[in-house]
Amino acid sequence: MHTMSETLQAPAATSTSIWATVVTRDRVDMLRDCIEALRQQSRRPDTILVIDNNSSDETEKWLQTQS
């Protein structure tokens, strides 16, 4: 199992921490779209946690480029 955790800069006026957890298996294209959509939110998550459930496609390789 491979995980990616990304901590983003939270807005100064916000005291609430927002986490997004994404579980994936063999869906690297969908995972890319999902992570991009999370990064485009007006209030982005402070942390994005990806749990890769033993993918056999390019998921792990792509996640390593995102860390």
N, C-alpha and C positions, 0 to 999 in steps of 0.2 A: 504494500500500500504506500502510495506517495502522497504527501500533502504539501500544499503551498499556502503560506500565510503571508498576506501583504498588509502592512499597516500604512494607512494614508493619513495625511495631515487633516485633523479635524478643525472645523471652524472655531474660532476663539470664543464666540458667544454661546456655543452649545456645550452643555455639560453632559449630555447623554451620549453614550458610546453605542454605535450601531455596528453590528457584525452581520455579514452575509455568509452563510454556509451553503456550499454547492457540492452535491454528491454526483459523481460521474463514473461511467464505465463505457469505454469504447465509443465516445461521442465527442471527439476533439473539436470538430467544427461547431457543434452546438455549445460546447464549453467556451470556445473563443467568443462566440456571439454573446453568451451570458455574461462573461467577465467584462466585455466591452460595454454592454448595457449597464452593468453596475457602475462602471467607471464614469459613465455619462450622466448619471443621476444628479439632479440639482443638489441633493444632500447625499453625497457619496458615503458608502459604508466606511467606517474607520478601519475595519479589518475585513478581508475576504479570505475565508478558509475554504480550500478545495480538498475534498476527500476523493481520491482516485481509488475505486474499488477494483483493483487488479486489471486495468485496461491492457489490451494487447495491441492497440493502435499507437498513434504518435502522441497520445495524451501526456505521458510522463516526460517525453522529450520537450514538448511545448511548455509544460509547467516549469521545467528547469530553466527555460529562457525567461520566465516571468518572475522568478524569485529575486 
